[in-house]
């Protein structure tokens, strides 16, 4: 389970070091193999340990691709998927096209999302988070839901 937020730095070659709290899980559960792809709704990257990715990929392929929206989502997520491996220092080399898609430069944020991680440019993350907080304050439905789950 990936939880929490970590700041990471992306070096001039496009590499970042997987934080130790996540690295151990990725090494233990997928032999250091991961898949990184684009998020089809937000300007961030999704990082899956290989085992989790195989489940996601299978589920994506079960969707009815006669539906144009489904087909476009499959194109984006599967078409941008890059199989990568942690190097000996626990670093990941991000493909240029994926870095460009997410606007990644030097400062980034890894956000745990249970079965995957999201990788955001730090400035894009801060702006999105501020927007979500404002939206949540005005959302009565969200307040009702949170009250039901005892948060």
N, C-alpha and C positions, 0 to 999 in steps of 0.2 A: 504494500500500500504506500503510495506516494502522498505525503502530506506536507503542508507548509510552503513557505516562500524562501528562496535563496537568491542572493545576488551573485552573479557570475561575470567574469570579464572575458571578452572575446579578443584573442590576440590578432596580430597583423596577418597571420595565415588563415584566420577564420576558425580557430580552435577554442574550445572552452573546456575547463576541467569539471567533470561531473562531481558535485559535492559528495563527500565520503558517505553521508547518510543515505544517498541514493545509489552510489557506486556499488556498495556491497550487495544490495538487492539485485541490481542488474547483472553483476558478475555471477552471483549465486543462482539466480533463476533463469538466466538466458545466456550464460557463458560470455557475457559482455556484448552480445549482439543486440542491436536495436534497429528500429525503423523510425525515421523522421519524415514527416510529411507536413503539408500545409493544413491549417484549419480552414474549412470552407466558408466560415462566417466571420472570423476575426483575423486580424493581421498578426498572427503568431504561428509558431510551429508546434506540432504535436510529436512527442517522443514516446515511443512504445518499446518495452522489452519485447524481444522477438515472439515469445509465447503469447503475450497479449495481442500483438499485432496480427498473428495468424487467426485469432478469433475475430478480430475486427474485420480483417480482410474477407474472411468467410461470410460474415454477416452482411457486409457490403455487397458481395456478389450474389447473395440470395434476394436482394431487393429487385423489384421489377424494372429493369433498365429500359423498358419501352416508354416509361415515364421520363420525359426530358429532364426534369429537375433531378431525378435520381441519377440519370446518366451523367449529367454535368457534375454532380457531387462525386460520383465514382471517378470521373476523369480527373478532377482536382485532387482528390485524396490518393487514389491509386497511382495516378500518373506522376505525381510529385514524390511518391514514396522512394526513399533512399535507404538501402540496407547499409548499416555502418557498424563499426566495432570500436569499443573503447581501446585506446592504445595502452601501452605498459604503464603510463602515468595517469591513466583514467581520463584521458582527454578524448574529445570528439571533434573531428574535422567536419565542419558544416559545409555542404555544397554551396557554391556561389549563388545559384538560382534560389535556393531556399533562404539564404541570408538576405538576398535582395527582396524577396517576397515579404518577409517579416520586418524589413527595415532595420535589421540588426547591424550594429556598429561595434562599439567597445563595451558598453554597459548593458547588461541584460538581466532578466529575472526568470528564474525557474519556478513554476507554480505547480505543486502537487495536486493531482486530480484523481486520486485513488489508483486506477489502473494505468495511468499515463502521466507525463509531465507536459506542461505548456512552457514554451520558451518565447519570451516577449522582449522586445527592446525596452529598456527601463523607462524611457520617456513615454512611449506609447502605452505601456502598462499603467503608469501613473495617471495619464489622462483618461484611460478607459475605466480604471478603478474609481476615479472621482465621478465620472458620469454614472456608473452603476450605483454608487452610494446615493447620489441625488435621486436617481430613478427609484431606488428602494424606499426612500423616505416618503415618496408620494404614492406608493403602491399598497393600497388597502388589502388587496388579495394576498400579497406577500406577507403582510403583518398577520393576517388570519392564519396562513399556513405555518408561519414560525411559531405562533401561539399553540397550534395543534401538536407540533413536534417537540415542544418544551425546550426551545433554545433560549 
